[in-house]
Amino acid sequence: MSKRSLLRLIITLLVCGACAFFFVPLSKIKLGLDLKGGIHFELAVQSHEALEADLRFTRDKVQDRLKEKGLLDAQVVLDGSALKITGVSADQKPTMEKQLETFHREYDVAFQGDAVRMTQTASHQTAVKEDANKRALQIIENRINQFGVAEPEITASGADGSRIIVELPGVGEAERERIKGLLATPGRLEQRIKAKQDPTGYQGFPSKDSAIAHFGGQLPPGTELLPEPVSDRDLRREGKLSGTKSAPGTEASIKGWHLVESKVYVDGGDIVDANRVVNNQTDANEINFTLNRKGADDFATLTGLASESERLISIILDGKIVSNLSCREKIPGGSVRVTGSFTKDDADDFALKLKSGAMRASMKFLEEKSMGPSLGADSIRSGVRAALLGFLVIVAFMVFYYRWSGVNAIVALSVNLIVMLGLMGSFNAVITLPGIAGFALTLGMAVDANILIFERIREELASGKSVAGAIQAGFDRVFWTIVDSHVTQLFAALLLFIFGTGPVKGFAVTLTVGVVASLFTSIYISRFIYDWILERHPGTKTLSV
């Protein structure tokens, strides 16, 4: 064997060995939901909620800034999709205008008589929505990873990235509802103070209508009514629940309604860490979270105000009060403990949401599918059986029609399969049922290049060229034809991957890898085999093709 052929053989063996490293044993290969079983969710970010949250944040910021400048009678309230500022006298107007200048990039300011109306600019709305999409994707990844799901697939979808595909292999029905709760809710924590006008203490008003009636049909300015749900632990204590979770959001599951101030003193963005703890005296599950320096200062301000005015502090998660805390004195430091009627899972999920961060908007479930592992095993058997059958048919045809040259194509095809599996493993690609179909299709297309080469060699031999000359001409004259056809297939596969979702992407990945592997084996491996034969039989006059 010449040095050139020996070098080619070494390169081929190294490529095959490197590829085998990534998929041997076969347990290294990652299987998709349709093969392994699990749960598939498609969610949409509720962008309008992010815009509403931005309005509330700006409302509090503007209110604080105006009061700092002495405009104590100024009131900033939500007015549909805008902010409305009232209570500013004519001589205070220049001071207000100066303070509002800092918001001109995000808000359009319009003066309407004695009131001022602030509306979000189009560019600011786009930026808020994009930030909500990115934050939702990141937080969902954090929550799923901390929950402990192995090898989840979480990807953004849609033209604006507002849709998120979540695939969780190996997750069963028992964990399904709990994971849905983690994905659907923003995990937005707020600490506010109960309004001075609320006389109910810990109990709250019995219903929303009774609360509104108490205030003559109009809530006091700068306040909101928020519900405190009945926990499952409360229901079990009363004997109204046995083993199943209550249906959240129903009127029967509300313990009371509380009037709280609209201003948020501490939010989830100030939380550094959170975890569940067990009270040694009562064995109750509680949540302990740590605030950063800013959050600690804000919490000290809040507790000082609550102790001076003898009011309760409301801990609010996603618009619902989870606990009302009393405070006798100002509390410095950044460690906060939330007590309540939490089950172990509820407390763990509460802490996980706080630790992973808060989304700017909730998620809406567009699609939800689950698949058992037994169905996936049947799909694997059927898919592998079909691929093997197709491979055997190709082998039989190539050997029958092209004789010993057909064996050349089969060797190249076998190397092609090894390279494909190796590339899939090196990229951590997930094999799906459409991916197996892509394997079968790629094997069929891989021999197409060999057929072009063999037919061209036949034509060159028929024109009177020697075996070596025919082989040389055969490879040279079809080289760019093979490259063009493979590049065309590659573009098609890339378009399927970019614009496709779910199963289509699985097929596109396999097709892309197959095109790359086929281009290498059909030109490099097949040519190496022919050159090696010519070295062993330099004077041959015929070629089995």
VONUDO-676053 format. One record per residue (C-alpha): z, x, y; residue in three letters; residue number from 1. Coordinates in Angstrom, 3 decimals, m for minus. Each point is the difference from the previous one (the first is absolute). Example, Ala and Ser with C-alpha at 12.3 -4.5 7.8 and 13.67 -1.06 7.14 Angstrom:
# VONUDO-676053
R        z        x        y type seq
R    7.800   12.300   m4.500  ALA   1
R   m0.660    1.370    3.440  SER   2
# end
This chain:
# VONUDO-676053
R        z        x        y type seq
R    0.000    0.000    0.000  MET   1
R   m0.999    1.373    3.397  SER   2
R    2.511    0.542    2.792  LYS   3
R   m1.484   m2.923    1.922  ARG   4
R    0.388   m2.424   m2.925  SER   5
R    3.486    1.322   m0.737  LEU   6
R    0.988   m0.604    3.626  LEU   7
R   m1.377   m3.541   m0.163  ARG   8
R    1.901   m0.652   m3.226  LEU   9
R    3.239    1.251    1.551  ILE  10
R   m0.537   m2.179    3.084  ILE  11
R   m0.668   m3.041   m2.198  THR  12
R    3.106    0.604   m2.106  LEU  13
R    2.127    0.551    3.094  LEU  14
R   m1.257   m3.241    1.571  VAL  15
R    0.670   m1.951   m3.219  CYS  16
R    3.439    1.606   m0.394  GLY  17
R    0.979   m0.703    3.594  ALA  18
R   m1.134   m3.614   m0.311  CYS  19
R    1.847   m0.428   m3.304  ALA  20
R    3.180    1.203    1.698  PHE  21
R   m0.023   m3.087    2.220  PHE  22
R   m0.420   m2.632   m2.707  PHE  23
R    1.413    1.495   m3.241  VAL  24
R    2.097   m1.684   m1.268  PRO  25
R   m1.547   m3.327    0.915  LEU  26
R    3.376   m1.245    1.241  SER  27
R   m0.741    1.922    3.229  LYS  28
R   m2.702   m2.512    0.869  ILE  29
R    1.228   m2.696    2.379  LYS  30
R   m0.876   m3.549   m0.974  LEU  31
R   m0.563   m2.840    2.419  GLY  32
R    1.633   m3.415   m0.017  LEU  33
R   m2.658   m1.598   m2.170  ASP  34
R    0.685    2.596   m2.727  LEU  35
R    3.714    0.750    0.357  LYS  36
R    1.209   m3.378    1.211  GLY  37
R    1.990   m0.692    3.143  GLY  38
R   m0.179   m1.901    3.275  ILE  39
R   m2.669   m0.141    2.699  HIS  40
R    0.697   m1.235    3.539  PHE  41
R   m2.319   m0.360    2.955  GLU  42
R    1.852   m0.450    3.282  LEU  43
R   m0.982   m0.570    3.610  ALA  44
R    1.964    1.278    2.980  VAL  45
R    0.921   m2.885    2.306  GLN  46
R   m1.163    1.735    3.171  SER  47
R    1.050   m2.848    2.302  HIS  48
R    3.626    0.699   m0.919  GLU  49
R   m0.397    3.611    1.150  ALA  50
R   m1.270   m1.244    3.356  LEU  51
R    2.962   m2.388    0.264  GLU  52
R    2.423    2.824   m0.851  ALA  53
R   m1.568    2.155    2.714  ASP  54
R    0.500   m2.839    2.481  LEU  55
R    3.692   m0.314   m0.919  ARG  56
R    0.518    3.768    0.277  PHE  57
R   m1.690    0.096    3.406  THR  58
R    2.018   m3.039    1.129  ARG  59
R    3.287    1.799   m0.696  ASP  60
R   m1.265    3.197    1.597  LYS  61
R   m1.153   m1.731    3.190  VAL  62
R    3.217   m2.038    0.191  GLN  63
R    2.189    3.115   m0.266  ASP  64
R   m2.059    1.900    2.546  ARG  65
R    0.135   m2.793    2.578  LEU  66
R    3.754   m0.368   m0.389  LYS  67
R    0.459    3.757    0.398  GLU  68
R   m1.784   m0.290    3.351  LYS  69
R    2.294   m2.798    1.200  GLY  70
R   m2.206   m2.996   m0.802  LEU  71
R    2.837   m1.816   m1.778  LEU  72
R   m1.508   m3.494    0.307  ASP  73
R   m3.335    1.012   m1.534  ALA  74
R   m0.812   m1.725   m3.281  GLN  75
R   m2.661    1.271   m2.398  VAL  76
R   m0.981   m2.573   m2.637  VAL  77
R   m2.760   m0.487   m2.545  LEU  78
R   m2.694   m2.360    1.207  ASP  79
R   m2.418   m0.518   m2.857  GLY  80
R   m1.898    3.268   m0.476  SER  81
R    1.280    1.457    3.262  ALA  82
R    3.190    0.850    1.902  LEU  83
R    1.169   m1.964    3.015  LYS  84
R    2.307    1.465    2.628  ILE  85
R    1.918   m2.340    2.313  THR  86
R    3.015    0.194    2.291  GLY  87
R   m1.324    2.784    2.243  VAL  88
R    0.322   m0.589    3.739  SER  89
R   m2.635    1.005    2.551  ALA  90
R    1.945    3.021    1.230  ASP  91
R    0.442    1.213   m3.622  GLN  92
R   m3.703   m0.295   m0.799  LYS  93
R   m0.955    3.588    1.015  PRO  94
R    2.741    1.383   m2.253  THR  95
R   m1.260   m2.091   m2.915  MET  96
R   m3.617    1.051    0.585  GLU  97
R    0.987    3.645   m0.090  LYS  98
R    1.820   m0.445   m3.313  GLN  99
R   m2.935   m1.847   m1.556  LEU 100
R   m2.433    2.809    0.878  GLU 101
R    1.113    1.908   m3.097  THR 102
R   m1.372   m2.820   m2.182  PHE 103
R   m3.492   m0.163    1.544  HIS 104
R   m1.687    1.747   m2.954  ARG 105
R    1.295   m2.513   m2.526  GLU 106
R    0.347   m3.174    2.085  TYR 107
R   m1.942   m1.846    2.649  ASP 108
R    2.344   m1.217    2.751  VAL 109
R   m0.886   m3.175    1.928  ALA 110
R    2.051   m1.585    2.790  PHE 111
R    0.141   m3.808   m0.138  GLN 112
R    2.037   m1.233    2.974  GLY 113
R    3.610    1.025   m0.471  ASP 114
R   m0.572    0.973   m3.662  ALA 115
R   m1.707    2.975   m1.628  VAL 116
R   m1.995   m0.209   m3.212  ARG 117
R   m0.545    3.056   m2.251  MET 118
R   m2.703   m0.135   m2.706  THR 119
R   m0.967    2.664   m2.517  GLN 120
R   m3.266    1.816    0.651  THR 121
R   m2.699   m0.086   m2.684  ALA 122
R    0.281    3.756   m0.619  SER 123
R    3.777   m0.260   m0.377  HIS 124
R   m0.339   m2.880   m2.473  GLN 125
R   m2.427    2.078   m2.079  THR 126
R    2.378    2.970    0.044  ALA 127
R    2.951   m2.201   m1.039  VAL 128
R   m1.968   m1.489   m2.908  LYS 129
R   m1.192    3.417   m1.205  GLU 130
R    3.542    1.338    0.160  ASP 131
R    1.254   m3.039   m1.936  ALA 132
R   m2.591    0.586   m2.730  ASN 133
R    0.802    3.706   m0.339  LYS 134
R    3.747   m0.587    0.042  ARG 135
R   m0.267   m2.764   m2.613  ALA 136
R   m1.958    2.283   m2.350  LEU 137
R    2.494    2.842    0.421  GLN 138
R    3.076   m2.187   m0.422  ILE 139
R   m1.379   m1.767   m3.072  ILE 140
R   m0.631    3.431   m1.547  GLU 141
R    3.580    1.038    0.831  ASN 142
R    1.514   m3.157   m1.447  ARG 143
R   m2.015    0.121   m3.211  ILE 144
R    0.747    3.705   m0.496  ASN 145
R    3.720   m0.531    0.572  GLN 146
R   m0.034   m3.005   m2.312  PHE 147
R   m1.123    2.348   m2.780  GLY 148
R   m3.430   m1.305   m1.036  VAL 149
R   m1.976    2.751   m1.738  ALA 150
R   m3.470    0.880    1.314  GLU 151
R   m0.543   m2.933    2.391  PRO 152
R   m3.380   m0.422    1.684  GLU 153
R    0.363   m1.112    3.637  ILE 154
R   m3.118   m0.028    2.182  THR 155
R   m1.119   m1.514    3.298  ALA 156
R   m2.971   m2.338   m0.062  SER 157
R   m2.033   m2.135    2.373  GLY 158
R   m2.023    0.974    3.040  ALA 159
R    3.099    0.398    2.198  ASP 160
R    2.370    1.209   m2.725  GLY 161
R    2.095   m3.175    0.202  SER 162
R   m0.170   m0.623   m3.744  ARG 163
R    2.017    2.036   m2.481  ILE 164
R   m0.676    0.202   m3.735  ILE 165
R    3.075    0.706   m2.129  VAL 166
R   m0.428    0.723   m3.729  GLU 167
R    3.132    0.669   m2.035  LEU 168
R   m0.740    1.068   m3.592  PRO 169
R    2.672   m0.718   m2.574  GLY 170
R    1.948   m2.489    2.158  VAL 171
R    0.920   m3.184   m1.854  GLY 172
R    0.759   m3.568    1.011  GLU 173
R    3.752    0.690    0.175  ALA 174
R   m0.429    2.232    3.075  GLU 175
R   m2.849   m1.929    1.561  ARG 176
R    1.937   m2.302    2.352  GLU 177
R    2.300    2.778    1.173  ARG 178
R   m2.954    2.239    0.879  ILE 179
R   m1.673   m2.913    1.783  LYS 180
R    3.099   m0.337    2.153  GLY 181
R   m0.119    3.701    0.852  LEU 182
R   m3.666   m0.194    0.975  LEU 183
R   m0.021   m3.297    1.901  ALA 184
R    2.850    0.509    2.457  THR 185
R   m0.173    2.484    2.901  PRO 186
R    3.565    1.269   m0.471  GLY 187
R    0.623   m0.240    3.753  ARG 188
R    3.722    0.394    0.736  LEU 189
R    1.445   m1.095    3.314  GLU 190
R    3.532    0.046    1.369  GLN 191
R    0.654   m2.581    2.677  ARG 192
R    3.029   m1.714    1.472  ILE 193
R    0.809   m3.691   m0.283  LYS 194
R   m0.594   m1.935    3.194  ALA 195
R    2.989   m0.905    2.172  LYS 196
R   m1.021   m3.654   m0.212  GLN 197
R    0.328   m0.105   m3.831  ASP 198
R    3.391   m1.556   m0.840  PRO 199
R   m0.404    0.006   m3.791  THR 200
R    1.264    3.460   m0.970  GLY 201
R   m0.796    1.026   m3.566  TYR 202
R   m1.093   m3.458   m1.213  GLN 203
R   m2.885   m0.695    2.342  GLY 204
R   m1.562   m3.368    0.713  PHE 205
R   m0.644   m2.148   m3.108  PRO 206
R   m3.679   m0.482    0.873  SER 207
R   m2.577    1.088    2.523  LYS 208
R   m0.277   m3.491    1.471  ASP 209
R    3.756   m0.249    0.549  SER 210
R   m0.024    3.359    1.789  ALA 211
R   m2.808   m1.061    2.343  ILE 212
R    1.720   m3.340    0.615  ALA 213
R    3.232    1.829    0.900  HIS 214
R   m1.831    1.703    2.868  PHE 215
R   m1.721   m3.173    1.183  GLY 216
R   m3.360    0.760   m1.574  GLY 217
R   m0.497    3.359    1.751  GLN 218
R    1.453    3.323   m1.152  LEU 219
R    1.648    2.181    2.658  PRO 220
R   m2.320    2.647    1.510  PRO 221
R   m0.145    3.311   m1.864  GLY 222
R    1.227   m1.458   m3.301  THR 223
R   m1.434   m0.870   m3.411  GLU 224
R    1.084   m2.063   m3.000  LEU 225
R   m0.050    1.951   m3.257  LEU 226
R    0.894   m1.201   m3.516  PRO 227
R    2.583    1.510   m2.352  GLU 228
R   m1.203   m0.664   m3.570  PRO 229
R    2.316   m0.857   m2.866  VAL 230
R    0.026    2.929   m2.431  SER 231
R   m0.378   m0.359   m3.745  ASP 232
R    3.527    1.317   m0.377  ARG 233
R    1.310   m2.874    2.151  ASP 234
R   m1.849   m2.513   m2.133  LEU 235
R    1.305    1.510   m3.233  ARG 236
R    3.526   m0.085    1.406  ARG 237
R   m0.467   m3.724    0.661  GLU 238
R   m1.544   m0.548   m3.432  GLY 239
R   m3.366   m1.066    1.424  LYS 240
R   m2.036    2.874   m1.407  LEU 241
R   m0.135    1.451   m3.481  SER 242
R   m2.105    3.106   m0.519  GLY 243
R   m2.941   m0.922    2.191  THR 244
R   m0.701    0.866    3.584  LYS 245
R    0.119   m2.594    2.723  SER 246
R   m3.134   m1.001    1.791  ALA 247
R    0.141    1.708    3.377  PRO 248
R   m1.093   m1.718    3.151  GLY 249
R    1.054   m3.508   m0.942  THR 250
R    2.430   m1.996    2.163  GLU 251
R    2.440   m0.270   m2.920  ALA 252
R    0.274    3.814   m0.174  SER 253
R    1.195    0.370    3.608  ILE 254
R    3.760    0.492    0.478  LYS 255
R   m0.166   m0.434    3.777  GLY 256
R   m1.903    0.575    3.214  TRP 257
R    1.265    2.464    2.603  HIS 258
R   m0.854    0.384    3.651  LEU 259
R   m0.550    3.680    0.775  VAL 260
R   m1.218    1.902    3.024  GLU 261
R   m3.681    0.914   m0.044  SER 262
R    0.695    3.619    0.874  LYS 263
R   m0.052    2.437   m2.938  VAL 264
R    2.604    2.738    0.441  TYR 265
R   m0.707    2.014   m3.185  VAL 266
R   m3.096   m0.246   m2.208  ASP 267
R   m1.134    1.451   m3.321  GLY 268
R   m1.852    2.853    1.676  GLY 269
R    3.341    1.657    0.702  ASP 270
R    1.052    0.088   m3.671  ILE 271
R    0.086    3.420   m1.649  VAL 272
R    1.283   m0.944   m3.457  ASP 273
R    1.229   m3.065   m1.882  ALA 274
R    1.592   m0.668   m3.383  ASN 275
R    1.983   m2.551   m1.956  ARG 276
R    3.737    0.535   m0.365  VAL 277
R    2.679   m1.933   m1.909  VAL 278
R    3.198   m1.013    1.759  ASN 279
R    2.873    1.441   m2.039  ASN 280
R    2.316   m2.869    0.876  GLN 281
R   m2.266   m3.020   m0.427  THR 282
R   m2.747    1.454   m2.279  ASP 283
R   m2.516   m1.522    2.430  ALA 284
R   m3.402    1.604    0.572  ASN 285
R   m0.419    1.274    3.546  GLU 286
R   m2.644    1.944    1.876  ILE 287
R    0.846    3.148    1.875  ASN 288
R   m2.568    1.448    2.407  PHE 289
R    0.014    2.965    2.347  THR 290
R   m1.472   m0.080    3.511  LEU 291
R   m1.578    2.793    1.996  ASN 292
R    1.512    1.115    3.307  ARG 293
R   m1.751   m2.652    2.079  LYS 294
R    0.935   m2.713   m2.488  GLY 295
R    3.610    1.179   m0.070  ALA 296
R    0.212   m0.195    3.807  ASP 297
R   m1.570   m3.477    0.021  ASP 298
R    2.362   m1.152   m2.764  PHE 299
R    2.993    1.272    1.983  ALA 300
R   m1.227   m2.006    3.004  THR 301
R   m0.438   m3.095   m2.173  LEU 302
R    3.438    0.244   m1.620  THR 303
R    1.607    0.616    3.375  GLY 304
R   m1.630   m3.124    1.427  LEU 305
R    0.946   m2.052   m3.081  ALA 306
R    3.650    1.077    0.118  SER 307
R    0.338   m0.626    3.732  GLU 308
R   m1.516   m3.474   m0.153  SER 309
R    1.489   m0.831   m3.441  GLU 310
R   m3.384   m0.861   m1.476  ARG 311
R   m1.531    0.626   m3.408  LEU 312
R   m2.731    2.515   m0.775  ILE 313
R   m2.862   m1.499   m2.012  SER 314
R   m1.822    2.222   m2.511  ILE 315
R   m3.505   m1.413   m0.322  ILE 316
R   m2.600    0.888   m2.630  LEU 317
R   m3.504   m1.409    0.399  ASP 318
R    1.136   m2.782    2.305  GLY 319
R    2.949   m1.132   m2.142  LYS 320
R    3.665    0.781    0.523  ILE 321
R    1.430    1.829   m2.989  VAL 322
R    3.443    0.627    1.452  SER 323
R    2.188   m0.772    3.040  ASN 324
R    2.493    2.731    0.832  LEU 325
R    3.031   m0.079    2.263  SER 326
R    0.953    3.025    2.067  CYS 327
R    3.377    0.721    1.611  ARG 328
R   m0.946    3.214    1.782  GLU 329
R   m2.919    2.224    0.914  LYS 330
R   m1.230    1.901   m3.080  ILE 331
R   m1.452    3.483    0.596  PRO 332
R   m2.020    1.865   m2.634  GLY 333
R   m3.104   m1.013   m1.880  GLY 334
R    1.350   m1.406   m3.262  SER 335
R   m0.202   m3.779   m0.488  VAL 336
R    1.075   m2.080   m3.001  ARG 337
R   m1.382   m3.503   m0.519  VAL 338
R    2.105   m2.409   m2.072  THR 339
R   m1.200   m3.241   m1.505  GLY 340
R   m0.633   m1.868   m3.214  SER 341
R   m2.521    2.427   m1.484  PHE 342
R   m0.921    0.319   m3.650  THR 343
R   m0.643    3.514   m1.287  LYS 344
R   m3.791   m0.446    0.116  ASP 345
R    0.140   m1.620    3.441  ASP 346
R    2.084    2.871    1.382  ALA 347
R   m2.272    2.616   m1.588  ASP 348
R   m3.096   m1.678    1.416  ASP 349
R    1.652   m0.399    3.406  PHE 350
R    0.820    3.722    0.100  ALA 351
R   m3.468    0.934   m1.276  LEU 352
R   m1.674   m1.992    2.785  LYS 353
R    2.166    1.635    2.644  LEU 354
R   m0.570    3.473   m1.433  LYS 355
R   m3.786   m0.369   m0.255  SER 356
R   m0.367   m1.292    3.556  GLY 357
R   m1.044   m3.294    1.552  ALA 358
R   m3.519   m1.361    0.123  MET 359
R   m1.261   m1.441    3.246  ARG 360
R   m1.194   m3.122   m1.811  ALA 361
R    0.517   m1.836   m3.261  SER 362
R   m2.531   m0.081   m2.827  MET 363
R   m1.921   m2.974   m1.358  LYS 364
R   m0.925   m0.025   m3.694  PHE 365
R   m3.730   m0.659   m0.394  LEU 366
R   m0.300    0.773   m3.707  GLU 367
R    2.439    0.530   m2.827  GLU 368
R   m0.885    0.879   m3.592  LYS 369
R    1.885    1.295   m2.983  SER 370
R   m1.222    1.368   m3.315  MET 371
R    1.914    0.757   m3.157  GLY 372
R   m0.320    3.329   m1.844  PRO 373
R   m1.320   m1.679   m3.171  SER 374
R   m3.091   m1.256    1.828  LEU 375
R   m0.499    3.495    1.421  GLY 376
R    0.191    1.520   m3.500  ALA 377
R   m2.683   m2.431   m1.209  ASP 378
R   m2.172    0.957    2.984  SER 379
R    0.385    3.699   m0.793  ILE 380
R   m1.008   m0.516   m3.618  ARG 381
R   m3.005   m2.119    0.938  SER 382
R   m1.099    2.325    2.786  GLY 383
R    0.335    3.187   m2.061  VAL 384
R   m1.765   m1.658   m2.925  ARG 385
R   m2.917   m1.003    2.248  ALA 386
R   m0.204    3.492    1.539  ALA 387
R    0.016    1.690   m3.426  LEU 388
R   m2.641   m2.376   m1.295  LEU 389
R   m2.203    0.739    3.001  GLY 390
R    0.527    3.737   m0.493  PHE 391
R   m0.997   m0.195   m3.677  LEU 392
R   m3.126   m1.996    0.833  VAL 393
R   m1.003    2.662    2.554  ILE 394
R    0.626    2.762   m2.561  VAL 395
R   m2.115   m1.756   m2.625  ALA 396
R   m2.880   m0.623    2.410  PHE 397
R   m0.052    3.540    1.437  MET 398
R    0.091    1.684   m3.404  VAL 399
R   m2.644   m2.351   m1.435  PHE 400
R   m2.406    0.236    2.939  TYR 401
R    0.490    3.577    1.268  TYR 402
R    1.226    1.625   m3.233  ARG 403
R    1.761    3.366    0.622  TRP 404
R   m0.445   m0.327    3.767  SER 405
R    1.910   m3.261   m0.350  GLY 406
R    2.925    2.027   m1.382  VAL 407
R   m0.185    2.040    3.208  ASN 408
R    0.440   m3.223    1.982  ALA 409
R    2.937   m1.106   m2.180  ILE 410
R    1.816    3.300    0.583  VAL 411
R   m0.566   m0.393    3.753  ALA 412
R    1.186   m3.610   m0.239  LEU 413
R    3.213    1.056   m1.773  SER 414
R    0.708    2.596    2.698  VAL 415
R   m0.769   m2.709    2.565  ASN 416
R    2.716   m2.219   m1.498  LEU 417
R    2.544    2.857    0.079  ILE 418
R   m0.814    0.796    3.633  VAL 419
R    0.256   m3.671    0.977  MET 420
R    3.451   m0.384   m1.528  LEU 421
R    1.104    3.279    1.547  GLY 422
R   m1.137   m1.009    3.486  LEU 423
R    1.697   m3.399   m0.345  MET 424
R    3.221    1.713   m1.018  GLY 425
R   m0.134    2.644    2.744  SER 426
R   m0.434   m2.672    2.696  PHE 427
R    2.756   m2.167   m1.516  ASN 428
R   m2.560   m2.765   m0.186  ALA 429
R    0.986   m3.231   m1.727  VAL 430
R   m2.153   m1.199   m2.883  ILE 431
R   m0.595   m3.738    0.022  THR 432
R   m1.978   m2.305   m2.277  LEU 433
R   m3.021    0.148    2.350  PRO 434
R    0.546    3.770   m0.077  GLY 435
R   m0.533    0.000   m3.754  ILE 436
R   m3.203   m1.950    0.610  ALA 437
R   m0.908    2.720    2.500  GLY 438
R    0.509    2.606   m2.732  PHE 439
R   m2.384   m1.821   m2.327  ALA 440
R   m2.592   m0.389    2.779  LEU 441
R    0.313    3.653    1.048  THR 442
R   m0.548    1.228   m3.539  LEU 443
R   m3.216   m1.972   m0.109  GLY 444
R   m1.146    1.315    3.354  MET 445
R    0.971    3.581   m0.870  ALA 446
R   m2.703    0.298   m2.623  VAL 447
R   m2.593   m1.276    2.455  ASP 448
R   m0.179    3.454    1.601  ALA 449
R   m0.462    1.612   m3.438  ASN 450
R   m2.794   m2.438   m0.785  ILE 451
R   m1.806    0.963    3.224  LEU 452
R    0.329    3.680   m0.943  ILE 453
R   m1.135   m0.519   m3.607  PHE 454
R   m3.031   m2.054    0.992  GLU 455
R   m1.034    2.606    2.552  ARG 456
R    0.365    2.763   m2.614  ILE 457
R   m2.232   m2.035   m2.362  ARG 458
R   m2.668   m0.242    2.691  GLU 459
R    0.144    3.740    0.679  GLU 460
R   m0.270    0.799   m3.726  LEU 461
R   m2.962   m2.368   m0.329  ALA 462
R   m1.745    1.837    2.862  SER 463
R    0.156    3.221   m2.025  GLY 464
R    2.987    1.795    1.488  LYS 465
R    2.330    2.097   m2.102  SER 466
R    3.423   m1.341   m1.009  VAL 467
R    1.794    2.171    2.556  ALA 468
R   m2.499   m0.946    2.719  GLY 469
R    0.232   m3.698   m0.840  ALA 470
R    3.801    0.053    0.151  ILE 471
R   m0.075    1.885    3.313  GLN 472
R   m2.540   m2.410    1.507  ALA 473
R    1.773   m3.035   m1.433  GLY 474
R    3.288    0.804    1.721  PHE 475
R   m1.563    1.244    3.246  ASP 476
R   m2.300   m2.969    0.564  ARG 477
R    2.548   m2.745   m0.674  VAL 478
R    2.928    1.691    1.756  PHE 479
R   m0.390   m1.794    3.333  TRP 480
R   m0.857   m3.271   m1.721  THR 481
R    3.323    0.166   m1.857  ILE 482
R    1.880    0.964    3.172  VAL 483
R   m1.574   m2.872    1.962  ASP 484
R    0.871   m2.583   m2.647  SER 485
R    3.591    1.230   m0.294  HIS 486
R    0.536    0.119    3.769  VAL 487
R   m1.303   m3.577    0.245  THR 488
R    2.476   m1.115   m2.673  GLN 489
R    2.755    1.921    1.773  LEU 490
R   m0.641   m1.821    3.282  PHE 491
R    0.077   m3.351   m1.795  ALA 492
R    3.301    0.904   m1.676  ALA 493
R    1.529    1.131    3.297  LEU 494
R   m0.990   m3.256    1.699  LEU 495
R    1.595   m1.967   m2.833  LEU 496
R    3.177    2.043    0.406  PHE 497
R    0.143   m0.398    3.793  ILE 498
R   m0.705   m3.721    0.189  PHE 499
R    1.193   m1.124   m3.424  GLY 500
R    3.504   m0.986   m1.047  THR 501
R    1.969    0.120   m3.240  GLY 502
R   m2.263    0.052   m3.077  PRO 503
R   m3.090    0.919    2.049  VAL 504
R    1.707    3.165    1.223  LYS 505
R    0.967    0.918   m3.574  GLY 506
R   m3.644   m0.281   m1.030  PHE 507
R   m1.123    1.998    3.063  ALA 508
R    2.406    2.862   m0.726  VAL 509
R   m1.234    0.353   m3.584  THR 510
R   m3.625   m0.205    1.099  LEU 511
R    0.509    2.693    2.667  THR 512
R    1.685    2.374   m2.432  VAL 513
R   m2.687   m0.699   m2.605  GLY 514
R   m2.827    0.817    2.418  VAL 515
R    1.561    3.362    0.891  VAL 516
R    0.641    0.872   m3.642  ALA 517
R   m3.498   m1.086   m1.062  SER 518
R   m1.668    2.172    2.636  LEU 519
R    1.894    3.043   m1.279  PHE 520
R   m0.571   m0.546   m3.711  THR 521
R   m3.624   m1.141    0.053  SER 522
R   m1.192    3.034    1.968  ILE 523
R    2.476    2.775   m0.776  TYR 524
R    1.097   m0.710   m3.596  ILE 525
R   m3.393   m1.129   m1.328  SER 526
R   m1.741    3.018    1.539  ARG 527
R    2.634    2.338   m1.456  PHE 528
R   m0.572   m1.386   m3.519  ILE 529
R   m3.770    0.461    0.254  TYR 530
R    0.353    3.553    1.342  ASP 531
R    2.417    0.881   m2.801  TRP 532
R   m2.482   m1.277   m2.622  ILE 533
R   m2.832    2.012    1.563  LEU 534
R    2.163    3.132   m0.110  GLU 535
R    0.585   m0.469   m3.705  ARG 536
R   m3.657   m0.859   m0.696  HIS 537
R   m2.005    1.831    2.699  PRO 538
R   m3.352   m0.399   m1.700  GLY 539
R    0.207   m3.678   m0.862  THR 540
R   m3.248   m1.922    0.333  LYS 541
R    1.323   m3.542   m0.380  THR 542
R    2.822   m2.066    1.436  LEU 543
R    1.581   m3.043   m1.622  SER 544
R   m0.307   m2.503    2.806  VAL 545
# end
